Amino acid sequence: MSSSARVVAARLDRRDVVDLVAVEKASGTDVAALRREAGDLRARLDVPADALADGEMTRDQFARANRRAQDRLAEVEGRLTEVATHDVLAGLHGPGAGRLWLTSDDIQWRRAVLAALVEVALHPVKTGRPKEGEQIDPTSIEFRWRGDELTWRQRGFV
């Protein structure tokens, strides 16, 4: 895990992240629970496939189990989409929020959270193609919290 990911996760774990985020309270939706359920449902979709492959269930049983899980996943993802249009960070703050963000398999959501919290600036680097084995100069990438005037480097995060 990169140091940048650790910094974002630590920031999400702080209770004062709500100062950066307008948390959607009116809907009463437990977004974190919906995200966990979606992850569980995605993982459960493998179980009937494995059972069918191992001869432990018939094709009809597989189709029924798969359809139920797919239908519920579509319903949960639909609710998440509705809430996300209001606030991508709804329900994501306080202890455990960083781990939820780090371990989510929803890369689009992870990117949206990152975009909501962090501004990234790329500064010019030397011209030409990099030589074999040459790395990006980390000082050419600048991170700052949205609404903050100091960069992460200035604050000592990276």
C-alpha positions in Angstrom: 0.0 0.0 0.0 1.4 3.4 -1.0 2.0 6.1 1.6 -0.6 8.3 -0.2 -3.2 5.6 0.3 -2.3 5.4 4.0 -2.6 9.2 4.4 -6.1 9.2 2.8 -7.2 6.2 4.9 -6.0 7.9 8.1 -7.8 11.1 7.1 -11.1 9.2 6.6 -10.7 7.6 10.0 -10.7 11.0 11.7 -14.0 12.2 13.0 -13.4 15.7 11.7 -13.4 14.5 8.1 -17.1 15.5 8.3 -15.9 19.1 8.2 -14.7 18.5 4.7 -17.8 16.5 3.7 -21.5 17.2 3.7 -22.9 13.9 5.0 -26.3 12.9 3.6 -28.5 12.5 6.7 -31.9 13.2 5.2 -32.1 9.9 3.3 -31.4 7.8 6.4 -29.4 5.4 4.2 -26.6 3.5 5.9 -24.1 3.8 3.0 -21.4 1.8 4.7 -23.7 -1.1 5.3 -24.8 -1.0 1.6 -21.2 -1.1 0.4 -20.4 -4.0 2.7 -23.5 -5.9 1.4 -22.5 -5.2 -2.2 -19.1 -6.6 -1.5 -20.5 -9.7 0.3 -22.9 -10.3 -2.6 -20.1 -10.1 -5.2 -18.1 -12.6 -3.2 -21.2 -14.9 -2.8 -21.7 -15.0 -6.6 -18.6 -17.3 -6.7 -20.1 -19.9 -4.4 -22.9 -21.2 -6.7 -20.5 -21.2 -9.6 -18.0 -23.3 -7.6 -20.8 -25.6 -6.4 -22.0 -26.1 -10.0 -18.5 -26.9 -11.2 -18.0 -29.4 -8.3 -21.3 -31.1 -9.1 -22.9 -30.0 -5.8 -25.9 -28.3 -7.5 -27.9 -28.6 -10.7 -28.0 -25.9 -13.4 -31.5 -25.0 -12.3 -30.3 -24.5 -8.7 -27.4 -22.5 -9.9 -29.6 -20.3 -12.1 -32.0 -19.6 -9.3 -29.2 -18.8 -6.7 -27.3 -16.7 -9.2 -30.4 -14.8 -10.3 -31.4 -14.0 -6.7 -27.9 -12.7 -5.8 -27.6 -10.7 -9.1 -31.1 -9.2 -8.4 -30.2 -8.2 -4.9 -26.8 -6.8 -6.0 -28.5 -4.7 -8.7 -30.9 -3.4 -6.1 -28.1 -2.5 -3.6 -25.9 -0.9 -6.4 -29.0 1.1 -7.5 -29.5 2.4 -4.0 -25.7 3.2 -3.8 -25.9 5.1 -7.1 -28.9 7.1 -5.9 -27.0 8.1 -2.7 -23.7 8.7 -4.5 -25.3 11.3 -6.7 -26.0 13.3 -3.6 -22.7 12.7 -1.9 -19.9 10.2 -2.7 -18.7 10.4 0.9 -22.0 9.9 2.7 -21.5 7.6 5.6 -17.7 7.5 5.2 -16.1 9.0 8.2 -14.8 8.0 11.6 -13.1 4.9 12.8 -13.1 2.1 10.2 -13.8 4.4 7.3 -10.2 4.2 6.0 -10.2 0.4 6.0 -13.5 0.4 4.2 -12.1 2.7 1.5 -8.8 0.7 1.3 -10.4 -2.7 1.0 -13.3 -1.8 -1.3 -13.3 -3.6 -4.6 -15.3 -0.8 -6.2 -12.5 1.1 -7.9 -14.8 3.8 -9.3 -16.0 4.6 -5.8 -12.5 4.7 -4.5 -11.5 7.1 -7.2 -14.5 9.3 -6.6 -13.7 9.5 -2.8 -10.1 10.4 -3.7 -11.3 13.1 -6.1 -13.6 14.5 -3.5 -10.9 14.8 -0.8 -7.6 15.4 -2.6 -6.3 17.8 -5.3 -3.4 16.4 -7.3 -1.0 18.6 -9.2 1.7 17.3 -11.6 4.7 19.6 -12.0 6.9 19.6 -15.1 9.7 17.2 -15.3 12.6 16.8 -17.6 11.8 16.3 -21.3 12.4 13.1 -23.2 11.8 9.5 -22.6 12.8 8.0 -19.3 15.7 5.7 -19.3 15.2 2.1 -18.5 14.6 1.6 -14.7 14.1 5.4 -14.2 11.4 6.3 -11.7 9.0 9.3 -11.6 10.4 12.0 -9.4 8.1 12.0 -6.4 8.7 15.8 -5.9 6.9 16.4 -9.2 3.6 15.2 -7.8 1.9 17.4 -5.3 -1.1 16.4 -3.1 -3.3 18.7 -1.0 -6.6 18.3 0.8 -9.4 20.2 -1.0 -9.7 23.6 0.7 -6.3 23.4 2.3 -3.5 25.7 1.3 -0.6 23.5 2.4 0.6 20.5 0.5 1.0 17.1 2.1 4.8 17.5 1.8 4.6 20.8 3.7 2.5 19.1 6.4 5.0 16.2 6.6 2.6 13.5 5.4 4.9 12.3 2.6 
